[in-house]
Amino acid sequence: MIMRLLMFVVLLIGATFSVTSSSLSQYEVIEKQYLNWVRHRSFHKQSLFGKPKNKLKPCLNIRVNKKPSLAGFSSVRKAIRPIPIINQCRVVISIGAGTYRDKIEVPATMAGAGADKTVIEWDDTADKMGQSDHSLGIYDSATFAINSPYFIAKNITFKNKAPLPPSGALGKQAVALRISADAAAFIGCKFIGAQDTLYDHIGRHYFKDCYIEGSVDFIFGNGRSLYKDCHLHAVTNSYGALTAQKRESFLEETVFSFVNCRVTGSGELYLGRALGVFSRVVFVYTYMDKIITPRGWYDWGDKNRGMTVFYGQYKCSGPGADFGGRVSWARELNKSQAKPFISVDFIDGQPMLIFPI
């Protein structure tokens, strides 16, 4: 699939498609709030595209609906095609309620109005054959992939329908969403899958009020990401893992930080596995159900990783949060150690705490 540089696309999920001056002003308020979150400075280690120059005012509005008579397009993929490869303005894509069977690659921004009403789904796995007679691999198994900065998603579900694989099965990774772009935000979204649901690949990312479901490594990658007020739900009858963070050097600023989240589900769940030698994950003010294995963390079969990873928790609650049985290299953080990871400043947002410490 051709990668399009659609830097500024907004997908609006809902049944109302009339775009008035009033509704545009609402979009602009959202965008201004978002720009207050992101600092405009270069981030060469994380961004694939360097420092983007954001454009606020929409120049194009596109409508999508399951009923062709109500909109110009009946699928999200068809709606994206007319947008120029080099796009320098904000595009608003309004999507009506319904389930859209689409496999999509956009470098964009997205906002919606009902994750339970609008779903984008596909069912690829890493071992499926692609057009080049080679297996897709994890990267290309994604139902929805984003490759440009300043993407915003609001109130929409991204789903990979591939069935839950048996324990130890190979090539069954099935990504619902891959974010390979800098300065992205996801508000009120759902990410549903099994193994490798959310590929938090690279870039600075903000997840707020999201629901993320999976079995093994269902949040993975090397992003520098803040998860705030999210519900993380495991679906496995055996052992699973919530995160697999891939930080490979102590010089990298990447980390997954979970603040005021909730972990529930079935099976025995590790909080994380050390995919990278310097893997870094932090849980703060997070409720953990009894599914969390007492050891908490797994070193990926390499005992040396216990000396290089950074796995910590601060003031977490619930039966799975007991620190007494944790591996010796896990950290029970103090206030000063936890503070940098609950501020939007660590993802280069405004220097303000988003949760009181």
N, C-alpha and C positions, 0 to 999 in steps of 0.2 A: 504494500500500500504506500502511495506517495505521501511523504510527510509534508503537511501544509503548515506554513508559518502563520496560523490564524491567531495572532497574539491577543486579540480582544474580542472574544465571542462570549455572549451571555446566553445561557439556555434558561428560559423561564418556564417552569412547569406549572400548568394550570389549564382551566377550561376557558378562561377569558382571553381573547386575543386582540381586542382593540387596544392600540397603543396611543394614548392621549398625551397631551403635554403634562398632565398631572402625573400619569404613570411614569413618564420619562424622568420627571423630577424626583420620583421615589427611587428610581434606579440610580440617579446621580447622588442621592443621599447615601445609598448603600456604597457606591464607589468611593465617595469622599471618606466615609468611615473606614473603608478598607485601606485607602491610601494613608490614613492616619496611623494605621497599624504597621505598614511596611515602610521602612526607611529607603529612600532612593540613593543607594550606594552600591558600588560594584560588589559582586560576590563570585569571583572567578572560579573558586574551588567547587562551588555548588551549581552554578547556573550553566546550562548548555548554551545560552544565548548572550552571555555577558549582561550588561546593564540595559534593560528595556526602557523605552520612553512611553509611558502609559498615556492613552488618550481616553478622556472621560466620556464625552458626549457621543451617544450612538449615532452612527451614520447609516445603519441598515437594520431593518427589522424583518425577521423571517418567521413564518408560522408553520407549525407541524401539528397534524391531528390524524388520528386513526381513520376519521371520515374525510376523504379528500375534498368533499364539498365545503368543508369548514376552514381549509387552509391550503397553502400552496404546495405542501409536501406531506406525504404520508409516512415518511421515515426520517430519523435524524440524519442518517448517512446521506440521503439524497439532499437534505437541506444544506449540508456542509459543502457539497461539491461546487456550487456556484461561487463560493467565496474565493477571492484571489489568493494565490499561493503566498504572495507578499502582501499582507494586509496591515494597514496602518491606522485603523480606526476600530471603535467598539461596534460589534455586531450583536444584536439581541435576537436569540432564537426562542420563540415561545412554543412550548410543547404541551399538547392537551393530555388529559388523563388517559391511561391505558398502559399496556405492556408492549414494548417495542423490541422485537427480536433483531438486534443490530450489533454488529461488531464494529467499533468506531475508534479512529485515531484522530484526536484533535489536539492542537496546542492552543488552549483557549481559556475562557472564564465561563462559569455556569451558575445560575441561580434558579431556584424553583419554589413550588408552593404546595408540596404534598408528597412525601416519600412513599406513603402507602398507596398513592394513586398512580404514580408514574414510575415505571420500571424499565430499565434498559438491560437486556439479558442476552447471554450467549452461552455456549457450553464447550469451548475448546479446552484441551489439556496440553501439557508440555510435550507429550508423546504423539500427538496428532500430526499427520503429515500436512505440510503447507503446499503452496503452489509450486515451490521449487523442488519438490520431492524430498525435502528434508523435514525432520520433525520441527514443530514450531518452537520448542523450548519455552522456558518460563516467561521470558520477556514478551514473546508474541502470543502467549495464550490469553492475554488480557481481553476482557469484553470491551473495556473502555480505556483508552490510553491517551495521556496528555503530554505534549512535548513543547509547549511554549509557556513563558512566564505570565503571571497575573491571571491565572485561572481561578474562577470562583464557582463553586457548586453549592446550590441551596435546595434542600427538600426534594431529593430524588434518590432512587434506589439503583445501585449498580450491582448486577448479579451474575455470577457464573454458575450455571445450572448443572455442571458436571457432578456426578454422584460422589458421595463421601467414599474415598478409596479405602481398601482394607489396609490394616497396619503393615508397614514396610513395603507397600507397593511403589514401584519406580515409575517416574514419568507422569504422575497423576497430579502434578501441581496445576492449579486452575485459577488464574488471577481474575478477580472481578474488576479491579481498577489498578492501573499503573500510572503513577505520577512521576514523570521524569523532567520536571520543570521547576524553576525557582519561583518563590513568592506566590504560593497557591493557598486558597482557603476553602474549606468544606464545612458548611453549616447545615445541621439538621439532615444529614444524608445517611443512607444505609449502604453497607458493603456486605454482601452475602455470598458465601462460598464455603469451601472446605479447606483443603490444603493450599496455603499461600493466597489467601483472599485479597489482601491489600498490599500491593507492591509499592512501598514508600521508598522509591528508588533513589533519587537525589534531589536536593533543593531544600529550601526553608518552607515548611508547611504548617498550617494551623487547622486543626480539626475541632469543631465545637458542636456539642449536642448530637454526636453521631452514634450510630449503632453498627458494630463490626462483629461479624459472626464467622467462625471457622474452626478448624481442628488442629492442624499442625502449622506452626510458623505463620499464623494468619495475619500478622502485621510484620513485614520484613523489608529489608533494604538498608540503605545508608543515608536516609534523610536526616535533616536537623529539624525535628518536628515536635510540636506541642499538641497534646490531646487533652482537651478541657471538657469536663462534664460528659464524657462518652460512656456508653455501655458496651462492654466487651464480653461476648458470649461464646463459650466453647461448645462444640457439638462433636463429641467423641466418646466412645465407650471404653477406650483404652488410654494410653498416654498421649498427651498433646502438648503443644507449646504456644503461648500467646505471641511472643516476639522472637525474631531472629535478626538482630541488628548487626550490620556488616562493617563497622568501623575498623579500618585496617592499620591505622597509624595513630599514635598519641598526638600528632600534630593536627589531625582532622577534628573539626568542631561538631561533628555529627552526634546525635543522641535522640532517643525517643523518650519524651517526658509525658507522663500521665498524671494529670492533676484533677482531683475530685471526680474520679471515674468509678465505675462499678464493674466487677468481674464476676460473672455467673456462668452456669452451664453444667455439663456432665463430664464424667471421666476424671482422670488425674492430669492436672495441668501444671506445666512449668511456666513460671513468669517469663522466662526467656532462655534461649539457647545461644551460645557464643558463636554465631556465624562468622564474625570477624575477630581477629586476634585481640583487638582493643574495643570490642563491643561495649556499648554504653546505653543503659536503660535505667530510668528512675520512676518510681511510683510515689506520689505525694497525696495525702488525704484521700486515699482510694479504698473503697470497700472490696474485700476479697472473700468470696464464698469458700466453703470447705473443700472445693475441688482443687485448690492449690496444694501441690505436693509440699510436704514440710521442708524439703531441701530447697525448694524455690527456683533454683537455677541449674542449668546443665552446661558443662564445658565443651560440648561437641566431641567428647572422646579425647580431648587433649588437656592433660592435667596442667600444662604450662599456662593455659589461658586464664587460670585462676589468679595468676600473678599480674595479668595485664588488663583484664576487663574491669568495668566500673558498673556494678549492679547495686542499686540502693533503694531504700524505702524510708519514708518519713511520715509518722503519724497516720499510718494506714489502720484500717479497722476490719472487723469481721473474723470468722474462724480461720480463714486462710492467711491472715496477716501476721500470725504469731511468728516472731523472729527466732524463737528458741531453737528450732530444728534446721535453720538455714545453713547452707554450705559456709565453710569458714571464710571464704573470700567474698561473701555478700556483705553489704554495708548497711548498718542502721544509722542513717544520717542524722546530724544535728541541725539546728536551725540555720546556721550559716552555710552549711554544706548544701542544704536543700534549696535555699533562697534563689540561687541563680537559675534553677530549673523550673520555677513556677512563674517567671516573669516573661512577658513577650519580648523582653530585651534580648534574650538568648537566641531568638530567631530574628533579631534585628528589627523588632517592633519598637513602639514608643517605650521609654524607660519608666514603666509603671507596672506595679504588681497587678496581676489579674485575679489573684486570690490572696486574701490576707494571710500572713504567716505569723 
